[in-house]
Amino acid sequence: MSATILAPDGKPRCRWCAAAPEFLRYHDTEWGFPVADDFRLFEKLSLEGFQSGLSWRTILAKRENFRKAFHGFDFNKVARFTEKDVERLLQDKGIVRHRGKIEAVINNAQRAIELAKQEGSLAAYIWQFEPQHITTPQIASTSAESVALSKALKKQGWKFVGPTTLYAFMQAMGLINDHVEGCIVRGEVENSRKKFRVPRNKS
């Protein structure tokens, strides 16, 4: 089976983006393009946690609701959420109503603030784990780097940050270019990565 599929415009894309209509735009404009914005990185870490046991299609369909519920994933604001906010979110039909996952986002927001103070930004910390070895796209579900980042974050008290979750995060946030060979977006992502200025810590 080919790793690509022809999209409605007749051009090849990664096969997975044909699984749902809303995936094509996500694939073409977001997935794999490098991100240095702390709140976007925190959003994706949070949404990957919510996806645990569910499909990305479910989460993507609710993403705008999640953004509203969690104040744009500004971790400075989310870190101040109280039990009252947890109860409010558990009544919000627009998101995934799972107490453990909601509480994990609040906890992780507090940990993100600590990391940002320590490193200068959340991005500077995360990009230290950028994989240096190129592998064949879309054949792995974890990597040495995702395992290392998972261990590092868990040690600092983060939750719902397993190696598989973090590998998917790395794929999406552009720490690796995992678009398959032949996908027309692969070259765009590669060019974006070449121009990208990797965030560095304050030291």
Buried (B, 14 or more C-beta within 10 A) or exposed (E): EEBBBEBEEEEBBBBBBBEBEBBBEBBBEBBBBBBBEBBBBBBBBBBBBBBBEEEBBEBBEBBEBBBEBBBBBBBBEBBEBEEEBBEEBEEBEEBBEBEEBBBBBBBBBBBBBEBBEBBBBBBBBBBBBBBEEEEEBBEBEBBEBBBBBBEBBEEBEBBBBBBBBBBBBBBBBBBBBBBBEEBBBBEBBEEBBEEBEEBEBEE
